[in-house]
Amino acid sequence: MIIKKKNKSISGRKTDLVYVMAPSYTGSTLLTYLLAMHPDIATIGELKASAMGDIESYTCSCGSLIRQCGFWRNVLEETHKQGISFSLDKFGTHFRGDKYVCDRLIRAGVKGSFWEAIRKVGFSLLSRCRFKCDDIILQNRNLIEVICNLQGADVFLDGSKDPNRVRYFYNSGYWNIKVIYLIRDGRGATNSYMRHHKVTMEIAAREWVHVHRECDRIQKMLGPFCRTIHYEELCQNPDDVLRRIFSFIGLDSDSITTDFKSVEHHILGNAMRMASTSAIQLDEKWKSSLTENDLQAFVGIAGHLNSSYGYE
């Protein structure tokens, strides 16, 4: 049973929620680590926790198995104390349904106004699905409050990337939302996607375009509450980029540091979170890895969109 709380945090106001939105392999884990160094930001990386695999062998970024991590034990203790249904192998924060039709409706990507109107009708007709979605939103809200309290911060950062989550968060009215839209040269992102998923450039490029189309719709919807930054600039001028982000969020930037391995974090996400160094290196392996055929395929599918983001 999820405890439904008032629409305010313990501090007496809505929690400030910062969301990193991006396709996969864009540098979101690096950005999450850098932002997590601010004392007023609480985060566990990807709050949706949808790709943890075998929980018994999953390692927290602090180096401990997650079941043995002191921080996660505190999360379990606090959620159970508050009557929140939570376990490390079932966060309940990922937007998905328990039945096929409901799952399709909830997980459907961000579309234009016509399709969003159809989704709204679908929720009105399928009350069970609407209630399921409401429960997921509340579970996210409850965990955000618990984590902010445990980490002693007023701003929560969700690095889940998925633009679909932003829509649900924004429409809920529970948070003051600021979105950081992270963009990377599509040739770099698709090269990593191909390598990790063992797929062709055609598949990787179509996925990259699909996610960016959704992100662009969210950006248009949020207007001034969304800021775009580029992965390449983050790597080359991290201090300047972080100052702009903190200003956008409404936090001071007096104590910016990029030495994110100097303190302990409890980040969920991809393998980069386990890196042993804070060194920031621009990844441009695509320049030597992609074949001429790969590049031609990318240009044919995603070249125009990539150019619109400033990449030649």
NORPE-V329251 format. One record per residue. N is the residue number from 1. PSI is psi in whole degrees, 0 to 359 (none if undefined). NEAR is the number of other ideal C-beta (glycine too) atoms within 10 Angstrom. Layout:
N | PSI | NEAR
N | PSI | NEAR
This chain:
1 | 125 | 6
2 | 131 | 17
3 | 119 | 11
4 | 122 | 11
5 | 170 | 15
6 | 160 | 5
7 | 45 | 11
8 | 153 | 12
9 | 176 | 20
10 | 331 | 10
11 | 352 | 11
12 | 7 | 6
13 | 170 | 10
14 | 144 | 14
15 | 140 | 21
16 | 123 | 21
17 | 119 | 23
18 | 132 | 24
19 | 129 | 27
20 | 117 | 25
21 | 129 | 28
22 | 160 | 25
23 | 168 | 25
24 | 154 | 18
25 | 43 | 25
26 | 351 | 27
27 | 19 | 26
28 | 326 | 25
29 | 318 | 24
30 | 312 | 24
31 | 319 | 23
32 | 314 | 30
33 | 315 | 24
34 | 318 | 23
35 | 328 | 22
36 | 344 | 23
37 | 345 | 18
38 | 131 | 22
39 | 342 | 13
40 | 4 | 16
41 | 128 | 21
42 | 143 | 22
43 | 154 | 27
44 | 17 | 28
45 | 243 | 24
46 | 99 | 27
47 | 335 | 24
48 | 336 | 21
49 | 51 | 21
50 | 357 | 14
51 | 47 | 10
52 | 345 | 15
53 | 220 | 7
54 | 109 | 7
55 | 334 | 14
56 | 335 | 10
57 | 4 | 10
58 | 132 | 16
59 | 129 | 13
60 | 156 | 23
61 | 348 | 24
62 | 348 | 17
63 | 348 | 10
64 | 150 | 16
65 | 141 | 13
66 | 327 | 21
67 | 341 | 15
68 | 354 | 11
69 | 129 | 20
70 | 320 | 12
71 | 313 | 18
72 | 331 | 19
73 | 323 | 14
74 | 323 | 16
75 | 314 | 21
76 | 314 | 16
77 | 315 | 12
78 | 319 | 18
79 | 319 | 19
80 | 324 | 12
81 | 325 | 9
82 | 0 | 14
83 | 21 | 10
84 | 129 | 21
85 | 109 | 14
86 | 139 | 19
87 | 159 | 11
88 | 338 | 18
89 | 6 | 12
90 | 83 | 11
91 | 323 | 21
92 | 21 | 17
93 | 352 | 22
94 | 133 | 20
95 | 99 | 22
96 | 153 | 14
97 | 166 | 18
98 | 356 | 10
99 | 155 | 12
100 | 307 | 8
101 | 316 | 12
102 | 320 | 20
103 | 316 | 15
104 | 320 | 13
105 | 315 | 20
106 | 319 | 23
107 | 351 | 13
108 | 137 | 15
109 | 172 | 14
110 | 119 | 21
111 | 188 | 15
112 | 180 | 9
113 | 324 | 9
114 | 310 | 7
115 | 328 | 12
116 | 328 | 16
117 | 321 | 11
118 | 318 | 13
119 | 317 | 15
120 | 319 | 12
121 | 318 | 10
122 | 317 | 17
123 | 324 | 18
124 | 330 | 10
125 | 330 | 10
126 | 82 | 18
127 | 324 | 9
128 | 320 | 12
129 | 319 | 21
130 | 317 | 17
131 | 323 | 12
132 | 315 | 21
133 | 319 | 20
134 | 321 | 15
135 | 321 | 14
136 | 317 | 22
137 | 316 | 19
138 | 324 | 18
139 | 318 | 20
140 | 316 | 27
141 | 315 | 23
142 | 316 | 23
143 | 323 | 22
144 | 316 | 24
145 | 317 | 21
146 | 313 | 21
147 | 319 | 22
148 | 318 | 23
149 | 318 | 15
150 | 324 | 16
151 | 357 | 19
152 | 42 | 9
153 | 157 | 19
154 | 343 | 15
155 | 133 | 20
156 | 137 | 25
157 | 122 | 26
158 | 117 | 27
159 | 30 | 29
160 | 342 | 27
161 | 320 | 24
162 | 118 | 25
163 | 336 | 25
164 | 323 | 19
165 | 322 | 24
166 | 317 | 29
167 | 313 | 21
168 | 317 | 17
169 | 314 | 22
170 | 314 | 18
171 | 339 | 12
172 | 329 | 16
173 | 8 | 11
174 | 337 | 21
175 | 158 | 21
176 | 109 | 15
177 | 133 | 20
178 | 129 | 20
179 | 132 | 25
180 | 113 | 24
181 | 106 | 22
182 | 124 | 24
183 | 137 | 23
184 | 151 | 25
185 | 124 | 21
186 | 334 | 27
187 | 326 | 24
188 | 316 | 23
189 | 316 | 28
190 | 328 | 33
191 | 316 | 24
192 | 320 | 20
193 | 316 | 21
194 | 316 | 21
195 | 318 | 14
196 | 328 | 13
197 | 359 | 13
198 | 50 | 8
199 | 172 | 15
200 | 166 | 14
201 | 324 | 24
202 | 315 | 15
203 | 314 | 16
204 | 318 | 28
205 | 320 | 27
206 | 321 | 15
207 | 317 | 18
208 | 314 | 26
209 | 316 | 19
210 | 313 | 12
211 | 319 | 22
212 | 325 | 24
213 | 320 | 15
214 | 316 | 20
215 | 320 | 25
216 | 324 | 16
217 | 320 | 19
218 | 317 | 20
219 | 317 | 19
220 | 322 | 9
221 | 320 | 18
222 | 336 | 19
223 | 240 | 7
224 | 351 | 7
225 | 11 | 15
226 | 133 | 20
227 | 140 | 17
228 | 134 | 14
229 | 159 | 20
230 | 136 | 19
231 | 316 | 23
232 | 318 | 18
233 | 324 | 14
234 | 318 | 21
235 | 324 | 17
236 | 328 | 12
237 | 63 | 12
238 | 320 | 17
239 | 315 | 12
240 | 316 | 13
241 | 317 | 20
242 | 322 | 21
243 | 317 | 15
244 | 320 | 16
245 | 314 | 21
246 | 323 | 18
247 | 318 | 12
248 | 319 | 17
249 | 331 | 20
250 | 26 | 12
251 | 154 | 18
252 | 156 | 12
253 | 28 | 15
254 | 331 | 7
255 | 46 | 8
256 | 132 | 16
257 | 143 | 14
258 | 5 | 16
259 | 70 | 11
260 | 349 | 21
261 | 4 | 14
262 | 347 | 9
263 | 164 | 10
264 | 135 | 13
265 | 164 | 19
266 | 70 | 23
267 | 134 | 21
268 | 144 | 25
269 | 211 | 21
270 | 181 | 16
271 | 338 | 8
272 | 334 | 16
273 | 343 | 22
274 | 8 | 13
275 | 148 | 14
276 | 357 | 7
277 | 154 | 9
278 | 4 | 15
279 | 131 | 9
280 | 115 | 15
281 | 128 | 8
282 | 121 | 12
283 | 108 | 18
284 | 40 | 14
285 | 335 | 12
286 | 332 | 20
287 | 334 | 11
288 | 344 | 7
289 | 323 | 14
290 | 135 | 19
291 | 170 | 9
292 | 321 | 7
293 | 320 | 10
294 | 314 | 20
295 | 320 | 15
296 | 319 | 13
297 | 319 | 20
298 | 314 | 23
299 | 320 | 15
300 | 327 | 12
301 | 319 | 20
302 | 2 | 22
303 | 316 | 18
304 | 316 | 10
305 | 318 | 16
306 | 320 | 24
307 | 324 | 12
308 | 339 | 10
309 | 3 | 14
310 | 12 | 11
311 | 130 | 16
312 | none | 6
